Amino acid sequence: METRNSNNVQTVIERSRDECVAKIRQLHGNQFRVLNWKTVKQGGFLGLFSHYAVQATFVVDNSDSYSRYGQADRYGQSERYGQTEKKAAPQPEDFETAKNKILQNTKTNSNPQFQVILEEVKNLRDEIKSVRHDADKEDEIIIKIRDILEDNEFSPHYVRSIIDRIKKEYSAAELEDIENFNEVQDAVVDWIGESIRTTVPELRTRPHIITLVGPTGVGKTTTVAKLAAMYANPAINGIVQHRMNVRMITIDNFRIAAIPQIEKYGEIMQIPVETVDKLGDLEEKITRMDINTDVILIDTIGYSPKDYESIGRMKKVLEMRGTGSESFLTVMASTKASDLREIMKQYEIFGYESVIITKLDETDCVGNLLSVLNEKNKSVAFITTGQKVPHDIEKATVLRLLMQLKGFKINREHLEEKFSATDNDGEEDGRSSI
């Protein structure tokens, strides 16, 4: 490609080392000595189409010494003024011999720090092998239970806890026998039921104030109307024992048609409705109400859980002195677990202890709800299953929520016997966390 000459030191540029050597031999025979090699960029136009080549710097040398090129020849030959000395090609070392040599060197290394690192590496290797072994040996029963739990959209943490409990409660021999699947899945359903807390409002004061909070679109206004009908007319669903004097209040005067909607419900059920327009107005209206009022239901504005300022302002509107008040977070059954965690976190400022699950009829999965409620240690008070007012509302029970599970063979008779006392009394004691 190119040859340059400066006194006795010369250079050639070719595409490879071999081509450089061939070029030098063509010009000077075998009487040369390579001083160094260099990779250079050649050609191109405006920085394009360039390529890399090899540049050899050499001297013509008639003395009796070895060429530097020959000593680095990849063919295992030594260049000496054109004569070649054959070198024996290195023989590959036997693998087992090399391995044993490394292990022997390792054993004889007395550096304490090196030994600590070596021990940690060995432990890590053993741990990885153990995990792989356990995964390879995972029993069909556990695989089936995990699939059912994930299909119900239980959180990874909840699923992991259930699987760990199975392995703790049952022996390896029991889990290897698929005939035990029904027994194991019955136990799992029991454990899920034990992790569910239910409650009902205790009307200890007069008036007892129940406030529904939650994001927009979850059905708070409709749920307030259903609760009002439930307390005002026990014959509707039998949740309460006797008729109560009920009032409804709305502070949702920002949503279009919100006030007309709740006023229409009040008109049909003959339940008075009040509206709140400004800070301090709520406490004043409650103070002026009939002393015989038993229950006041408050419908609030729905805000995104990310709208912290608006949620904070609504908290100030709802602040009342000297009155008994209880807040319930209202959430849709189909809310995914990550969103539910965020909603529950941001509405925590209202001090709710229990939730109302709406639109349970619109989803097949409750694992998301049960997982997060268990994580947050919150109970369920009511469930709504449609848009019909005053119907489509029921008291939350463990049995009702377990019946919503899919994939499990539900033993209803057993579950009614196991959870009937809790469901009837609304007790929360004795519940376990997954």
Secondary structure as UniProt FT lines:
FT   STRAND          2..6
FT   TURN            7..8
FT   STRAND          9..14
FT   HELIX           17..28
FT   TURN            29..30
FT   STRAND          32..42
FT   TURN            46..47
FT   STRAND          51..60
FT   HELIX           68..71
FT   TURN            74..75
FT   STRAND          77..80
FT   TURN            81..82
FT   STRAND          83..86
FT   HELIX           95..108
FT   HELIX           112..136
FT   HELIX           140..151
FT   TURN            152..153
FT   HELIX           156..169
FT   HELIX           172..176
FT   HELIX           178..180
FT   HELIX           181..194
FT   STRAND          208..213
FT   TURN            216..217
FT   HELIX           220..232
FT   TURN            234..237
FT   STRAND          246..250
FT   TURN            256..257
FT   HELIX           258..269
FT   STRAND          273..275
FT   TURN            279..280
FT   HELIX           281..288
FT   TURN            291..292
FT   STRAND          295..299
FT   TURN            305..306
FT   HELIX           308..318
FT   STRAND          325..332
FT   TURN            333..334
FT   HELIX           337..346
FT   HELIX           347..350
FT   STRAND          354..358
FT   HELIX           360..362
FT   HELIX           367..376
FT   STRAND          379..384
FT   STRAND          393..395
FT   HELIX           398..402
FT   TURN            403..404
FT   HELIX           412..425
FT   TURN            429..430
//
